[in-house]
Amino acid sequence: MIRIRPALEADVSAIAQLARELASHVDDPDPGVETDALFQLGFGEDRWFDCFVAEIDAEVVGFASYGRRYEIHTRSRRLWLGDLVVTRQCRDLGVGDALVGALRQKAVEQGCDAIVLDLWAENGSARTFYRNVGAVREAELDVLLIPVDGR
């Protein structure tokens, strides 16, 4: 049985390992096993993210990190999905669907009108997953990055 719950400090090592699996899947650099930043940014005084974890038989097999997003000009509240990953062995068991369900519930609780996310263009399996849970491409927007180091 899949259980979704808010992440606890005790889950940080499992979250870090799953983050390494996600980075490998999308050809990003390995973030390593260091967990100090995850502790500080997810559970410290200056939190940058919230997180749900998915468990099967008391083992963390997935997570979804998220944050709040507000657009003043449209007055729209949205939940921003930072990362969603399910360990390879547990894919196709409904874990991702359960995590998205928890995010939907959180979005409703916070008065959001949508969940938004950035998706790597080459991630075909994730594109299929998100389409299956009802995600649609926002045709009017492109995701742009502004480097902060001046380059």
N, C-alpha and C positions, 0 to 999 in steps of 0.2 A: 504494500500500500504506500502511495506517495503522500508525504506530509510536507506542507509548505509552512514556513514560519519565518519571523524576522531573524536575521543573523545575530549571533551572539559573539562576544569576543573570543570564545572558545572555538569558533568556526574559522577564524582567520587563516590558519594553516591550510585548511581544506579549500578555502576561497583562493588563496595564493596558488595552490596546485592547479585548480581549475582554470585560473587566469593564465597559467603557463600553457595549458592545453589549448585554450582559445587562441593565444598568441601564435602557437605553432600552426594551428588550423588556418589562420589568415595570413601566415608568413610575416608576422611582426617579430621584432626582436624578443628574445626570452626575457621576461621581467624578473627572473630569478626567484629565489625562495625567501628573500628578506620580507618580513611582515611588519616592521616598525611603521611604515607609512600607512599601511592598511589599518593598523590599530588607531593611529592618530587621526586619520582622515575619515574613518568610518565609525569610530567610537569615542573619539576625543572631544574636547570642548569646541573645536573649530571643525565641525563635521562638513564634509564635502559630498557625501553620498549616504544613502540608505540601501539596504540590501535584504532580499528574501533568499533563503536557502531552501532547497528541496532535499528531502531525506527519503531513503528507502532502507528499511531495517536499521534505523538510527545512524546510517552512513550518509554524509552529505554528497549528493550526486549532481548537484547543479546549483546555480545562483543567478539572480537577476539584480543588478545594481540600478538605482534610479535616483532622480532628484526632481525638484520642482522647477517649473519654467513658467514665466509670466510675460505676456506681451501687452504693454500698456496701450498701444494704439488699437488693439482689437479687444482688449479686456479679457483675453482668453488665458485660462489656467490650463496647463498641460503637464503631464508627467513625462519626464525625459528618461528613456531607457538607455543607460550607459552601456551595460554588457549583459548578455544572457548566454549562459553556456551550460550544457549538460554533458557529463562525461560520456565518452564514446560508447561504453558498454551499456548505457541506460537510454540511449536515444531510441526513439520509436516506442517508448513505453508510456508516453503521455506526460513526461516530466516538464517539457517545455510548455505544453498547453497549460499545465497546472500553474507554472510560474506566471504565464501571461494572465491567467485567471486572477491570481493574487494581485497583479499590477492593475488589472481592470477594476477590481474592488477598491484598491487604494485610490485610484483615480476618481472613482465615484465618491468616496469618502471625502476627498479634498476638493470636490466641485470642479473637476477637470472635464474638458470636453473631448480630450483625446490623449493618446500616448504617442510620443514622437521618438524616433530613433534614427541613427545614422547607420547605414549598411554598406559594408565594403562591396564595391561593384562586382568583384570576382567571386563573392561567396554565394555560389549557386544553391547550395543546400539550405543556407539560412534564408535566402530569397524565397525558396519554395515553402519553408516552414512559415515564414511571416505571411505569405499569401494565403496559406491554409488557415491561419488564425484570423484572417480578415483584414490584414494590413493592405493599404493601397498607396501607390506612389503619389506624392504630392507634386503634381505637374508644374505648379507655379513657382516652386522653390528649388534652388540648388544649394548644396552644402558647400560653404567656402571656409577656408582657414586663413587667418591673418597671423603670421608668425610674430611672436613677441620679442624676438631677439634682433629685429630690425632688418633682417635679410629679405 
